[in-house]
Amino acid sequence: MEIEILITSQPLVPVKTTPEGCGAVVEFAGIVRGEEDGGVISALEYQAYQPMAEREIERLAREINVEHPCGFVRVHHRIGIVPVGETAILLQAASRHRGAAFAFASAFMDRLKQDVPIWKIRAIPVVP
Amino acid sequence: MKVKFFSQLQSAAGCEELSLFVPGGITGDELWRLLEEKIPGFGRYKNSTRLARNFVYAEPDAVFHAGDEIALIPPVSGG
């Protein structure tokens, strides 16, 4: 499996993926909502322990790939201030058939939220 | 050894990292005792925090040495 990992403070740009031999591409985008804990917000701020986050993303992807084999996985996570409506995480999983790609994407997001050292450190409220 | 803090632990510690002099190896419990001595009240985060050594989650019985980069990992919330 090929893995592309990017942790960046720059806006995430959608990338077209058509890996050879893969007939299914599942894409998940996590978008910052306009509310957090019942309050209206303008942005979230993310922090990462970047070298470890990159290693954990790769470790999890390879672990999940054993059960749900994919030919290619792309994980881009934004850090710093991410305004409402913009993408905080972009996941693409490509496999021969749709079942593995769907299962990979779901399992990966669950594990990312348990193990990858990235945090929402601040919700920035809307200034009235 | 270098000890790094993230998220709410950074605010609690008042810094991004600390350097600790440890002549031999120390366990996780000993590390928490040292941190509590330097930052009174910090021990309240122990039960919700995982330790990582050199970018990998540490086993509960891990021993940390001079030269290690230790990170205190509070509950994560990426995505």
N, CA and C atoms of all chains as a GROMACS GRO file, in nm:
protein
  621
    1MET      N    1   0.084  -0.120   0.000
    1MET     CA    2   0.000   0.000   0.000
    1MET      C    3   0.088   0.125   0.000
    2GLU      N    4   0.054   0.218  -0.083
    2GLU     CA    5   0.123   0.347  -0.085
    2GLU      C    6   0.047   0.444   0.005
    3ILE      N    7   0.121   0.521   0.085
    3ILE     CA    8   0.057   0.616   0.176
    3ILE      C    9   0.116   0.755   0.154
    4GLU      N   10   0.028   0.854   0.146
    4GLU     CA   11   0.074   0.993   0.138
    4GLU      C   12   0.021   1.066   0.261
    5ILE      N   13   0.111   1.121   0.341
    5ILE     CA   14   0.072   1.188   0.466
    5ILE      C   15   0.119   1.332   0.460
    6LEU      N   16   0.030   1.423   0.496
    6LEU     CA   17   0.066   1.565   0.499
    6LEU      C   18  -0.001   1.630   0.620
    7ILE      N   19   0.078   1.696   0.702
    7ILE     CA   20   0.024   1.778   0.812
    7ILE      C   21   0.072   1.919   0.785
    8THR      N   22  -0.022   2.010   0.766
    8THR     CA   23   0.015   2.142   0.714
    8THR      C   24  -0.073   2.251   0.773
    9SER      N   25  -0.019   2.371   0.779
    9SER     CA   26  -0.100   2.486   0.822
    9SER      C   27  -0.167   2.554   0.702
   10GLN      N   28  -0.142   2.501   0.583
   10GLN     CA   29  -0.202   2.560   0.463
   10GLN      C   30  -0.338   2.496   0.434
   11PRO      N   31  -0.427   2.568   0.364
   11PRO     CA   32  -0.556   2.508   0.327
   11PRO      C   33  -0.537   2.379   0.249
   12LEU      N   34  -0.625   2.282   0.276
   12LEU     CA   35  -0.615   2.153   0.207
   12LEU      C   36  -0.680   2.164   0.069
   13VAL      N   37  -0.615   2.109  -0.027
   13VAL     CA   38  -0.662   2.117  -0.165
   13VAL      C   39  -0.707   1.978  -0.209
   14PRO      N   40  -0.831   1.965  -0.260
   14PRO     CA   41  -0.875   1.833  -0.308
   14PRO      C   42  -0.783   1.785  -0.420
   15VAL      N   43  -0.751   1.655  -0.416
   15VAL     CA   44  -0.662   1.597  -0.516
   15VAL      C   45  -0.734   1.481  -0.581
   16LYS      N   46  -0.728   1.476  -0.712
   16LYS     CA   47  -0.790   1.364  -0.784
   16LYS      C   48  -0.701   1.241  -0.772
   17THR      N   49  -0.761   1.129  -0.733
   17THR     CA   50  -0.685   1.006  -0.716
   17THR      C   51  -0.742   0.895  -0.801
   18THR      N   52  -0.662   0.840  -0.888
   18THR     CA   53  -0.704   0.722  -0.965
   18THR      C   54  -0.588   0.624  -0.973
   19PRO      N   55  -0.557   0.561  -0.860
   19PRO     CA   56  -0.443   0.468  -0.860
   19PRO      C   57  -0.468   0.348  -0.952
   20GLU      N   58  -0.363   0.302  -1.012
   20GLU     CA   59  -0.373   0.188  -1.102
   20GLU      C   60  -0.420   0.064  -1.025
   21GLY      N   61  -0.511  -0.008  -1.082
   21GLY     CA   62  -0.558  -0.132  -1.021
   21GLY      C   63  -0.669  -0.111  -0.920
   22CYS      N   64  -0.704   0.012  -0.890
   22CYS     CA   65  -0.808   0.041  -0.792
   22CYS      C   66  -0.936   0.085  -0.864
   23GLY      N   67  -1.046   0.018  -0.830
   23GLY     CA   68  -1.174   0.054  -0.892
   23GLY      C   69  -1.262   0.134  -0.801
   24ALA      N   70  -1.215   0.160  -0.679
   24ALA     CA   71  -1.297   0.234  -0.582
   24ALA      C   72  -1.211   0.336  -0.510
   25VAL      N   73  -1.260   0.457  -0.500
   25VAL     CA   74  -1.194   0.560  -0.419
   25VAL      C   75  -1.299   0.619  -0.325
   26VAL      N   76  -1.275   0.604  -0.195
   26VAL     CA   77  -1.364   0.663  -0.095
   26VAL      C   78  -1.294   0.784  -0.037
   27GLU      N   79  -1.364   0.895  -0.034
   27GLU     CA   80  -1.305   1.018   0.018
   27GLU      C   81  -1.388   1.068   0.136
   28PHE      N   82  -1.320   1.105   0.244
   28PHE     CA   83  -1.386   1.166   0.359
   28PHE      C   84  -1.320   1.301   0.383
   29ALA      N   85  -1.404   1.403   0.401
   29ALA     CA   86  -1.352   1.535   0.438
   29ALA      C   87  -1.417   1.575   0.569
   30GLY      N   88  -1.337   1.610   0.666
   30GLY     CA   89  -1.388   1.663   0.792
   30GLY      C   90  -1.385   1.815   0.785
   31ILE      N   91  -1.503   1.875   0.796
   31ILE     CA   92  -1.518   2.019   0.776
   31ILE      C   93  -1.547   2.086   0.911
   32VAL      N   94  -1.489   2.201   0.936
   32VAL     CA   95  -1.516   2.274   1.062
   32VAL      C   96  -1.658   2.330   1.057
   33ARG      N   97  -1.737   2.289   1.157
   33ARG     CA   98  -1.875   2.338   1.168
   33ARG      C   99  -1.878   2.474   1.236
   34GLY      N  100  -1.991   2.541   1.221
   34GLY     CA  101  -2.004   2.674   1.278
   34GLY      C  102  -2.044   2.677   1.424
   35GLU      N  103  -2.048   2.560   1.488
   35GLU     CA  104  -2.077   2.560   1.631
   35GLU      C  105  -1.993   2.455   1.702
   36GLU      N  106  -1.961   2.486   1.827
   36GLU     CA  107  -1.881   2.395   1.909
   36GLU      C  108  -1.931   2.409   2.052
   37ASP      N  109  -1.969   2.296   2.111
   37ASP     CA  110  -2.020   2.296   2.249
   37ASP      C  111  -2.132   2.398   2.267
   38GLY      N  112  -2.219   2.406   2.167
   38GLY     CA  113  -2.336   2.492   2.179
   38GLY      C  114  -2.311   2.638   2.146
   39GLY      N  115  -2.188   2.676   2.120
   39GLY     CA  116  -2.158   2.816   2.089
   39GLY      C  117  -2.127   2.834   1.941
   40VAL      N  118  -2.154   2.953   1.891
   40VAL     CA  119  -2.124   2.983   1.751
   40VAL      C  120  -1.976   3.021   1.740
   41ILE      N  121  -1.910   2.959   1.647
   41ILE     CA  122  -1.764   2.984   1.633
   41ILE      C  123  -1.730   3.028   1.491
   42SER      N  124  -1.611   3.086   1.480
   42SER     CA  125  -1.564   3.126   1.347
   42SER      C  126  -1.451   3.034   1.299
   43ALA      N  127  -1.387   2.962   1.392
   43ALA     CA  128  -1.275   2.876   1.353
   43ALA      C  129  -1.238   2.784   1.468
   44LEU      N  130  -1.166   2.679   1.436
   44LEU     CA  131  -1.102   2.593   1.536
   44LEU      C  132  -0.951   2.604   1.517
   45GLU      N  133  -0.880   2.590   1.628
   45GLU     CA  134  -0.734   2.586   1.617
   45GLU      C  135  -0.685   2.446   1.653
   46TYR      N  136  -0.604   2.390   1.565
   46TYR     CA  137  -0.550   2.255   1.586
   46TYR      C  138  -0.401   2.262   1.615
   47GLN      N  139  -0.357   2.166   1.698
   47GLN     CA  140  -0.214   2.151   1.727
   47GLN      C  141  -0.177   2.005   1.705
   48ALA      N  142  -0.058   1.980   1.658
   48ALA     CA  143  -0.012   1.842   1.638
   48ALA      C  144   0.127   1.824   1.698
   49TYR      N  145   0.153   1.705   1.744
   49TYR     CA  146   0.290   1.662   1.773
   49TYR      C  147   0.334   1.595   1.643
   50GLN      N  148   0.385   1.677   1.556
   50GLN     CA  149   0.390   1.639   1.414
   50GLN      C  150   0.471   1.512   1.384
   51PRO      N  151   0.593   1.498   1.437
   51PRO     CA  152   0.666   1.376   1.399
   51PRO      C  153   0.596   1.248   1.445
   52MET      N  154   0.534   1.256   1.563
   52MET     CA  155   0.465   1.137   1.612
   52MET      C  156   0.333   1.118   1.539
   53ALA      N  157   0.263   1.227   1.508
   53ALA     CA  158   0.135   1.216   1.436
   53ALA      C  159   0.158   1.148   1.301
   54GLU      N  160   0.264   1.185   1.233
   54GLU     CA  161   0.291   1.122   1.102
   54GLU      C  162   0.320   0.973   1.118
   55ARG      N  163   0.395   0.940   1.221
   55ARG     CA  164   0.426   0.797   1.243
   55ARG      C  165   0.301   0.719   1.281
   56GLU      N  166   0.217   0.779   1.365
   56GLU     CA  167   0.094   0.709   1.408
   56GLU      C  168  -0.001   0.690   1.290
   57ILE      N  169  -0.012   0.793   1.206
   57ILE     CA  170  -0.099   0.780   1.088
   57ILE      C  171  -0.052   0.662   1.003
   58GLU      N  172   0.078   0.654   0.982
   58GLU     CA  173   0.129   0.544   0.899
   58GLU      C  174   0.109   0.409   0.967
   59ARG      N  175   0.134   0.407   1.098
   59ARG     CA  176   0.117   0.280   1.172
   59ARG      C  177  -0.028   0.231   1.165
   60LEU      N  178  -0.122   0.323   1.189
   60LEU     CA  179  -0.263   0.285   1.186
   60LEU      C  180  -0.305   0.241   1.047
   61ALA      N  181  -0.260   0.316   0.948
   61ALA     CA  182  -0.299   0.281   0.811
   61ALA      C  183  -0.250   0.141   0.775
   62ARG      N  184  -0.126   0.109   0.812
   62ARG     CA  185  -0.074  -0.023   0.778
   62ARG      C  186  -0.144  -0.133   0.857
   63GLU      N  187  -0.181  -0.102   0.981
   63GLU     CA  188  -0.253  -0.200   1.063
   63GLU      C  189  -0.392  -0.226   1.004
   64ILE      N  190  -0.463  -0.121   0.970
   64ILE     CA  191  -0.600  -0.137   0.916
   64ILE      C  192  -0.595  -0.201   0.778
   65ASN      N  193  -0.489  -0.175   0.706
   65ASN     CA  194  -0.475  -0.229   0.571
   65ASN      C  195  -0.469  -0.382   0.569
   66VAL      N  196  -0.427  -0.440   0.679
   66VAL     CA  197  -0.421  -0.587   0.685
   66VAL      C  198  -0.561  -0.645   0.668
   67GLU      N  199  -0.658  -0.581   0.733
   67GLU     CA  200  -0.796  -0.633   0.727
   67GLU      C  201  -0.874  -0.577   0.609
   68HIS      N  202  -0.844  -0.453   0.571
   68HIS     CA  203  -0.917  -0.386   0.463
   68HIS      C  204  -0.814  -0.335   0.362
   69PRO      N  205  -0.765  -0.422   0.276
   69PRO     CA  206  -0.651  -0.384   0.191
   69PRO      C  207  -0.685  -0.276   0.088
   70CYS      N  208  -0.600  -0.176   0.087
   70CYS     CA  209  -0.613  -0.066  -0.008
   70CYS      C  210  -0.481  -0.052  -0.084
   71GLY      N  211  -0.491  -0.002  -0.206
   71GLY     CA  212  -0.370   0.018  -0.285
   71GLY      C  213  -0.304   0.152  -0.257
   72PHE      N  214  -0.388   0.247  -0.215
   72PHE     CA  215  -0.336   0.382  -0.193
   72PHE      C  216  -0.420   0.452  -0.087
   73VAL      N  217  -0.351   0.525   0.002
   73VAL     CA  218  -0.421   0.602   0.104
   73VAL      C  219  -0.356   0.740   0.113
   74ARG      N  220  -0.439   0.841   0.116
   74ARG     CA  221  -0.390   0.978   0.132
   74ARG      C  222  -0.453   1.036   0.259
   75VAL      N  223  -0.370   1.090   0.349
   75VAL     CA  224  -0.420   1.154   0.471
   75VAL      C  225  -0.357   1.292   0.481
   76HIS      N  226  -0.440   1.393   0.470
   76HIS     CA  227  -0.392   1.531   0.488
   76HIS      C  228  -0.467   1.589   0.607
   77HIS      N  229  -0.394   1.646   0.702
   77HIS     CA  230  -0.457   1.708   0.819
   77HIS      C  231  -0.405   1.850   0.832
   78ARG      N  232  -0.497   1.941   0.851
   78ARG     CA  233  -0.457   2.081   0.866
   78ARG      C  234  -0.437   2.112   1.014
   79ILE      N  235  -0.341   2.198   1.045
   79ILE     CA  236  -0.320   2.246   1.181
   79ILE      C  237  -0.320   2.398   1.181
   80GLY      N  238  -0.314   2.455   1.301
   80GLY     CA  239  -0.328   2.600   1.312
   80GLY      C  240  -0.476   2.638   1.308
   81ILE      N  241  -0.504   2.760   1.270
   81ILE     CA  242  -0.643   2.807   1.269
   81ILE      C  243  -0.712   2.763   1.140
   82VAL      N  244  -0.825   2.692   1.156
   82VAL     CA  245  -0.901   2.644   1.041
   82VAL      C  246  -1.040   2.709   1.047
   83PRO      N  247  -1.071   2.800   0.956
   83PRO     CA  248  -1.200   2.870   0.960
   83PRO      C  249  -1.318   2.775   0.935
   84VAL      N  250  -1.434   2.814   0.983
   84VAL     CA  251  -1.559   2.740   0.959
   84VAL      C  252  -1.577   2.722   0.809
   85GLY      N  253  -1.617   2.600   0.773
   85GLY     CA  254  -1.642   2.569   0.632
   85GLY      C  255  -1.521   2.515   0.560
   86GLU      N  256  -1.403   2.523   0.623
   86GLU     CA  257  -1.284   2.470   0.557
   86GLU      C  258  -1.251   2.330   0.608
   87THR      N  259  -1.170   2.261   0.534
   87THR     CA  260  -1.142   2.119   0.561
   87THR      C  261  -1.030   2.104   0.663
   88ALA      N  262  -1.058   2.028   0.768
   88ALA     CA  263  -0.955   1.999   0.869
   88ALA      C  264  -0.881   1.870   0.836
   89ILE      N  265  -0.954   1.774   0.780
   89ILE     CA  266  -0.889   1.648   0.742
   89ILE      C  267  -0.946   1.600   0.610
   90LEU      N  268  -0.858   1.546   0.530
   90LEU     CA  269  -0.897   1.488   0.403
   90LEU      C  270  -0.839   1.347   0.399
   91LEU      N  271  -0.927   1.248   0.382
   91LEU     CA  272  -0.883   1.108   0.374
   91LEU      C  273  -0.931   1.051   0.241
   92GLN      N  274  -0.841   0.986   0.171
   92GLN     CA  275  -0.880   0.912   0.051
   92GLN      C  276  -0.825   0.772   0.064
   93ALA      N  277  -0.912   0.675   0.040
   93ALA     CA  278  -0.872   0.535   0.043
   93ALA      C  279  -0.912   0.472  -0.088
   94ALA      N  280  -0.818   0.410  -0.156
   94ALA     CA  281  -0.845   0.350  -0.287
   94ALA      C  282  -0.817   0.200  -0.279
   95SER      N  283  -0.913   0.122  -0.331
   95SER     CA  284  -0.897  -0.024  -0.327
   95SER      C  285  -0.954  -0.084  -0.456
   96ARG      N  286  -0.937  -0.213  -0.470
   96ARG     CA  287  -0.988  -0.280  -0.591
   96ARG      C  288  -1.139  -0.271  -0.598
   97HIS      N  289  -1.204  -0.296  -0.483
   97HIS     CA  290  -1.351  -0.293  -0.478
   97HIS      C  291  -1.394  -0.203  -0.363
   98ARG      N  292  -1.520  -0.161  -0.365
   98ARG     CA  293  -1.563  -0.055  -0.273
   98ARG      C  294  -1.562  -0.096  -0.126
   99GLY      N  295  -1.585  -0.225  -0.098
   99GLY     CA  296  -1.599  -0.267   0.041
   99GLY      C  297  -1.478  -0.233   0.127
  100ALA      N  298  -1.360  -0.263   0.075
  100ALA     CA  299  -1.238  -0.240   0.153
  100ALA      C  300  -1.215  -0.091   0.173
  101ALA      N  301  -1.242  -0.011   0.070
  101ALA     CA  302  -1.217   0.133   0.082
  101ALA      C  303  -1.312   0.197   0.183
  102PHE      N  304  -1.441   0.159   0.178
  102PHE     CA  305  -1.536   0.211   0.277
  102PHE      C  306  -1.494   0.170   0.418
  103ALA      N  307  -1.461   0.041   0.434
  103ALA     CA  308  -1.425  -0.010   0.567
  103ALA      C  309  -1.297   0.055   0.617
  104PHE      N  310  -1.201   0.071   0.527
  104PHE     CA  311  -1.075   0.134   0.567
  104PHE      C  312  -1.101   0.275   0.618
  105ALA      N  313  -1.178   0.351   0.541
  105ALA     CA  314  -1.201   0.492   0.577
  105ALA      C  315  -1.268   0.503   0.714
  106SER      N  316  -1.368   0.418   0.736
  106SER     CA  317  -1.440   0.424   0.864
  106SER      C  318  -1.348   0.386   0.980
  107ALA      N  319  -1.276   0.275   0.964
  107ALA     CA  320  -1.188   0.229   1.072
  107ALA      C  321  -1.076   0.330   1.097
  108PHE      N  322  -1.022   0.386   0.990
  108PHE     CA  323  -0.911   0.479   1.008
  108PHE      C  324  -0.955   0.603   1.085
  109MET      N  325  -1.071   0.658   1.052
  109MET     CA  326  -1.115   0.778   1.122
  109MET      C  327  -1.140   0.750   1.270
  110ASP      N  328  -1.196   0.631   1.299
  110ASP     CA  329  -1.217   0.595   1.440
  110ASP      C  330  -1.083   0.591   1.514
  111ARG      N  331  -0.984   0.528   1.454
  111ARG     CA  332  -0.854   0.513   1.520
  111ARG      C  333  -0.779   0.646   1.528
  112LEU      N  334  -0.793   0.728   1.426
  112LEU     CA  335  -0.727   0.858   1.429
  112LEU      C  336  -0.773   0.937   1.551
  113LYS      N  337  -0.904   0.928   1.578
  113LYS     CA  338  -0.959   1.006   1.689
  113LYS      C  339  -0.924   0.946   1.825
  114GLN      N  340  -0.863   0.828   1.825
  114GLN     CA  341  -0.818   0.768   1.952
  114GLN      C  342  -0.668   0.785   1.974
  115ASP      N  343  -0.592   0.779   1.864
  115ASP     CA  344  -0.447   0.758   1.880
  115ASP      C  345  -0.355   0.863   1.820
  116VAL      N  346  -0.400   0.939   1.725
  116VAL     CA  347  -0.306   1.030   1.657
  116VAL      C  348  -0.296   1.161   1.735
  117PRO      N  349  -0.173   1.199   1.776
  117PRO     CA  350  -0.159   1.316   1.862
  117PRO      C  351  -0.180   1.449   1.789
  118ILE      N  352  -0.308   1.476   1.766
  118ILE     CA  353  -0.353   1.603   1.711
  118ILE      C  354  -0.469   1.648   1.800
  119TRP      N  355  -0.473   1.777   1.830
  119TRP     CA  356  -0.575   1.828   1.922
  119TRP      C  357  -0.643   1.952   1.866
  120LYS      N  358  -0.772   1.962   1.895
  120LYS     CA  359  -0.840   2.090   1.880
  120LYS      C  360  -0.809   2.167   2.008
  121ILE      N  361  -0.732   2.271   1.999
  121ILE     CA  362  -0.690   2.338   2.123
  121ILE      C  363  -0.774   2.460   2.155
  122ARG      N  364  -0.851   2.509   2.058
  122ARG     CA  365  -0.925   2.631   2.085
  122ARG      C  366  -1.037   2.646   1.984
  123ALA      N  367  -1.155   2.683   2.034
  123ALA     CA  368  -1.264   2.724   1.945
  123ALA      C  369  -1.269   2.875   1.948
  124ILE      N  370  -1.262   2.936   1.835
  124ILE     CA  371  -1.258   3.083   1.830
  124ILE      C  372  -1.400   3.134   1.806
  125PRO      N  373  -1.454   3.207   1.903
  125PRO     CA  374  -1.594   3.250   1.889
  125PRO      C  375  -1.610   3.358   1.783
  126VAL      N  376  -1.733   3.368   1.735
  126VAL     CA  377  -1.766   3.478   1.642
  126VAL      C  378  -1.770   3.606   1.721
  127VAL      N  379  -1.704   3.708   1.673
  127VAL     CA  380  -1.708   3.838   1.741
  127VAL      C  381  -1.836   3.910   1.698
  128PRO      N  382  -1.922   3.946   1.797
  128PRO     CA  383  -2.050   4.009   1.761
  128PRO      C  384  -2.028   4.146   1.695
  129MET      N  385   1.673   1.448   2.976
  129MET     CA  386   1.569   1.414   2.880
  129MET      C  387   1.478   1.534   2.859
  130LYS      N  388   1.418   1.536   2.741
  130LYS     CA  389   1.326   1.643   2.709
  130LYS      C  390   1.183   1.592   2.732
  131VAL      N  391   1.101   1.674   2.797
  131VAL     CA  392   0.961   1.637   2.818
  131VAL      C  393   0.874   1.741   2.750
  132LYS      N  394   0.789   1.696   2.657
  132LYS     CA  395   0.707   1.789   2.580
  132LYS      C  396   0.561   1.784   2.624
  133PHE      N  397   0.499   1.901   2.620
  133PHE     CA  398   0.358   1.914   2.662
  133PHE      C  399   0.274   1.963   2.544
  134PHE      N  400   0.151   1.918   2.539
  134PHE     CA  401   0.060   1.959   2.433
  134PHE      C  402  -0.078   1.991   2.490
  135SER      N  403  -0.153   2.066   2.406
  135SER     CA  404  -0.292   2.098   2.436
  135SER      C  405  -0.305   2.155   2.577
  136GLN      N  406  -0.401   2.106   2.655
  136GLN     CA  407  -0.424   2.166   2.786
  136GLN      C  408  -0.306   2.146   2.882
  137LEU      N  409  -0.222   2.046   2.855
  137LEU     CA  410  -0.106   2.024   2.942
  137LEU      C  411  -0.002   2.134   2.924
  138GLN      N  412  -0.001   2.194   2.806
  138GLN     CA  413   0.091   2.306   2.782
  138GLN      C  414   0.050   2.425   2.870
  139SER      N  415  -0.080   2.450   2.876
  139SER     CA  416  -0.127   2.560   2.962
  139SER      C  417  -0.099   2.528   3.107
  140ALA      N  418  -0.123   2.403   3.146
  140ALA     CA  419  -0.104   2.366   3.286
  140ALA      C  420   0.043   2.375   3.326
  141ALA      N  421   0.132   2.336   3.235
  141ALA     CA  422   0.275   2.339   3.266
  141ALA      C  423   0.332   2.479   3.251
  142GLY      N  424   0.266   2.561   3.170
  142GLY     CA  425   0.316   2.696   3.147
  142GLY      C  426   0.434   2.701   3.051
  143CYS      N  427   0.456   2.593   2.979
  143CYS     CA  428   0.566   2.589   2.882
  143CYS      C  429   0.540   2.476   2.783
  144GLU      N  430   0.615   2.477   2.674
  144GLU     CA  431   0.600   2.372   2.573
  144GLU      C  432   0.684   2.249   2.606
  145GLU      N  433   0.795   2.270   2.676
  145GLU     CA  434   0.879   2.156   2.712
  145GLU      C  435   0.968   2.188   2.831
  146LEU      N  436   1.015   2.083   2.894
  146LEU     CA  437   1.108   2.092   3.007
  146LEU      C  438   1.225   2.000   2.980
  147SER      N  439   1.341   2.036   3.034
  147SER     CA  440   1.454   1.944   3.031
  147SER      C  441   1.473   1.891   3.173
  148LEU      N  442   1.481   1.761   3.185
  148LEU     CA  443   1.501   1.699   3.317
  148LEU      C  444   1.633   1.625   3.316
  149PHE      N  445   1.706   1.639   3.425
  149PHE     CA  446   1.830   1.562   3.440
  149PHE      C  447   1.796   1.435   3.517
  150VAL      N  448   1.818   1.323   3.454
  150VAL     CA  449   1.794   1.195   3.522
  150VAL      C  450   1.922   1.111   3.509
  151PRO      N  451   1.988   1.085   3.619
  151PRO     CA  452   2.115   1.014   3.610
  151PRO      C  453   2.102   0.871   3.556
  152GLY      N  454   1.995   0.803   3.590
  152GLY     CA  455   1.973   0.669   3.536
  152GLY      C  456   1.838   0.668   3.467
  153GLY      N  457   1.781   0.550   3.452
  153GLY     CA  458   1.648   0.544   3.394
  153GLY      C  459   1.541   0.573   3.496
  154ILE      N  460   1.427   0.624   3.451
  154ILE     CA  461   1.314   0.643   3.542
  154ILE      C  462   1.189   0.583   3.479
  155THR      N  463   1.101   0.539   3.566
  155THR     CA  464   0.974   0.484   3.519
  155THR      C  465   0.874   0.598   3.498
  156GLY      N  466   0.759   0.562   3.442
  156GLY     CA  467   0.654   0.662   3.423
  156GLY      C  468   0.608   0.721   3.555
  157ASP      N  469   0.593   0.636   3.656
  157ASP     CA  470   0.549   0.687   3.788
  157ASP      C  471   0.652   0.785   3.844
  158GLU      N  472   0.780   0.752   3.828
  158GLU     CA  473   0.885   0.842   3.877
  158GLU      C  474   0.885   0.974   3.800
  159LEU      N  475   0.858   0.966   3.671
  159LEU     CA  476   0.850   1.088   3.591
  159LEU      C  477   0.736   1.176   3.641
  160TRP      N  478   0.621   1.115   3.667
  160TRP     CA  479   0.507   1.194   3.716
  160TRP      C  480   0.538   1.257   3.852
  161ARG      N  481   0.613   1.184   3.936
  161ARG     CA  482   0.650   1.242   4.066
  161ARG      C  483   0.741   1.364   4.047
  162LEU      N  484   0.836   1.351   3.954
  162LEU     CA  485   0.925   1.464   3.926
  162LEU      C  486   0.846   1.585   3.874
  163LEU      N  487   0.751   1.557   3.785
  163LEU     CA  488   0.671   1.666   3.728
  163LEU      C  489   0.585   1.732   3.835
  164GLU      N  490   0.531   1.650   3.924
  164GLU     CA  491   0.448   1.705   4.032
  164GLU      C  492   0.532   1.794   4.124
  165GLU      N  493   0.658   1.757   4.145
  165GLU     CA  494   0.747   1.842   4.227
  165GLU      C  495   0.771   1.976   4.160
  166LYS      N  496   0.788   1.975   4.028
  166LYS     CA  497   0.818   2.098   3.956
  166LYS      C  498   0.692   2.180   3.930
  167ILE      N  499   0.580   2.111   3.909
  167ILE     CA  500   0.454   2.180   3.874
  167ILE      C  501   0.346   2.128   3.969
  168PRO      N  502   0.333   2.187   4.086
  168PRO     CA  503   0.235   2.136   4.183
  168PRO      C  504   0.095   2.126   4.122
  169GLY      N  505   0.032   2.012   4.144
  169GLY     CA  506  -0.103   1.990   4.092
  169GLY      C  507  -0.104   1.920   3.957
  170PHE      N  508   0.012   1.908   3.896
  170PHE     CA  509   0.017   1.851   3.761
  170PHE      C  510  -0.024   1.704   3.759
  171GLY      N  511  -0.005   1.638   3.871
  171GLY     CA  512  -0.036   1.495   3.880
  171GLY      C  513  -0.182   1.463   3.852
  172ARG      N  514  -0.269   1.562   3.858
  172ARG     CA  515  -0.411   1.533   3.834
  172ARG      C  516  -0.436   1.492   3.689
  173TYR      N  517  -0.340   1.516   3.601
  173TYR     CA  518  -0.357   1.476   3.461
  173TYR      C  519  -0.308   1.334   3.432
  174LYS      N  520  -0.249   1.271   3.533
  174LYS     CA  521  -0.182   1.143   3.507
  174LYS      C  522  -0.277   1.037   3.448
  175ASN      N  523  -0.395   1.024   3.506
  175ASN     CA  524  -0.483   0.915   3.464
  175ASN      C  525  -0.538   0.932   3.323
  176SER      N  526  -0.537   1.053   3.272
  176SER     CA  527  -0.594   1.076   3.138
  176SER      C  528  -0.485   1.097   3.032
  177THR      N  529  -0.360   1.078   3.072
  177THR     CA  530  -0.249   1.110   2.981
  177THR      C  531  -0.168   0.986   2.948
  178ARG      N  532  -0.135   0.972   2.820
  178ARG     CA  533  -0.044   0.864   2.779
  178ARG      C  534   0.096   0.921   2.759
  179LEU      N  535   0.195   0.837   2.781
  179LEU     CA  536   0.333   0.879   2.761
  179LEU      C  537   0.385   0.821   2.630
  180ALA      N  538   0.464   0.902   2.560
  180ALA     CA  539   0.529   0.854   2.439
  180ALA      C  540   0.679   0.877   2.454
  181ARG      N  541   0.755   0.786   2.400
  181ARG     CA  542   0.901   0.801   2.400
  181ARG      C  543   0.951   0.796   2.257
  182ASN      N  544   1.021   0.900   2.218
  182ASN     CA  545   1.078   0.905   2.083
  182ASN      C  546   0.973   0.873   1.977
  183PHE      N  547   0.856   0.938   1.993
  183PHE     CA  548   0.748   0.938   1.894
  183PHE      C  549   0.666   0.810   1.886
  184VAL      N  550   0.677   0.726   1.991
  184VAL     CA  551   0.599   0.602   1.995
  184VAL      C  552   0.537   0.591   2.134
  185TYR      N  553   0.408   0.548   2.141
  185TYR     CA  554   0.346   0.531   2.273
  185TYR      C  555   0.428   0.431   2.356
  186ALA      N  556   0.450   0.466   2.482
  186ALA     CA  557   0.533   0.382   2.569
  186ALA      C  558   0.448   0.276   2.637
  187GLU      N  559   0.508   0.161   2.659
  187GLU     CA  560   0.442   0.055   2.737
  187GLU      C  561   0.436   0.100   2.883
  188PRO      N  562   0.339   0.046   2.959
  188PRO     CA  563   0.325   0.089   3.100
  188PRO      C  564   0.451   0.067   3.183
  189ASP      N  565   0.529  -0.034   3.148
  189ASP     CA  566   0.649  -0.062   3.229
  189ASP      C  567   0.776  -0.002   3.166
  190ALA      N  568   0.759   0.093   3.077
  190ALA     CA  569   0.875   0.152   3.009
  190ALA      C  570   0.966   0.225   3.108
  191VAL      N  571   1.094   0.224   3.077
  191VAL     CA  572   1.193   0.301   3.153
  191VAL      C  573   1.252   0.405   3.058
  192PHE      N  574   1.252   0.530   3.105
  192PHE     CA  575   1.297   0.641   3.020
  192PHE      C  576   1.439   0.681   3.060
  193HIS      N  577   1.517   0.720   2.960
  193HIS     CA  578   1.658   0.750   2.983
  193HIS      C  579   1.694   0.889   2.933
  194ALA      N  580   1.809   0.937   2.981
  194ALA     CA  581   1.863   1.063   2.930
  194ALA      C  582   1.875   1.051   2.778
  195GLY      N  583   1.840   1.157   2.710
  195GLY     CA  584   1.846   1.153   2.564
  195GLY      C  585   1.713   1.119   2.500
  196ASP      N  586   1.620   1.063   2.579
  196ASP     CA  587   1.487   1.034   2.525
  196ASP      C  588   1.407   1.163   2.511
  197GLU      N  589   1.320   1.166   2.410
  197GLU     CA  590   1.220   1.272   2.402
  197GLU      C  591   1.088   1.212   2.450
  198ILE      N  592   1.042   1.261   2.562
  198ILE     CA  593   0.917   1.211   2.620
  198ILE      C  594   0.807   1.311   2.588
  199ALA      N  595   0.693   1.260   2.546
  199ALA     CA  596   0.579   1.349   2.522
  199ALA      C  597   0.463   1.304   2.608
  200LEU      N  598   0.396   1.401   2.669
  200LEU     CA  599   0.275   1.372   2.745
  200LEU      C  600   0.157   1.397   2.651
  201ILE      N  601   0.080   1.291   2.628
  201ILE     CA  602  -0.025   1.296   2.527
  201ILE      C  603  -0.161   1.294   2.597
  202PRO      N  604  -0.225   1.410   2.611
  202PRO     CA  605  -0.362   1.410   2.666
  202PRO      C  606  -0.458   1.355   2.561
  203PRO      N  607  -0.584   1.330   2.598
  203PRO     CA  608  -0.679   1.275   2.499
  203PRO      C  609  -0.677   1.355   2.370
  204VAL      N  610  -0.667   1.283   2.258
  204VAL     CA  611  -0.651   1.351   2.129
  204VAL      C  612  -0.788   1.388   2.073
  205SER      N  613  -0.789   1.480   1.977
  205SER     CA  614  -0.917   1.528   1.922
  205SER      C  615  -0.900   1.578   1.780
  206GLY      N  616  -0.821   1.504   1.703
  206GLY     CA  617  -0.802   1.543   1.564
  206GLY      C  618  -0.922   1.506   1.478
  207GLY      N  619  -0.912   1.540   1.351
  207GLY     CA  620  -1.019   1.507   1.257
  207GLY      C  621  -1.122   1.616   1.244
   0.00000   0.00000   0.00000
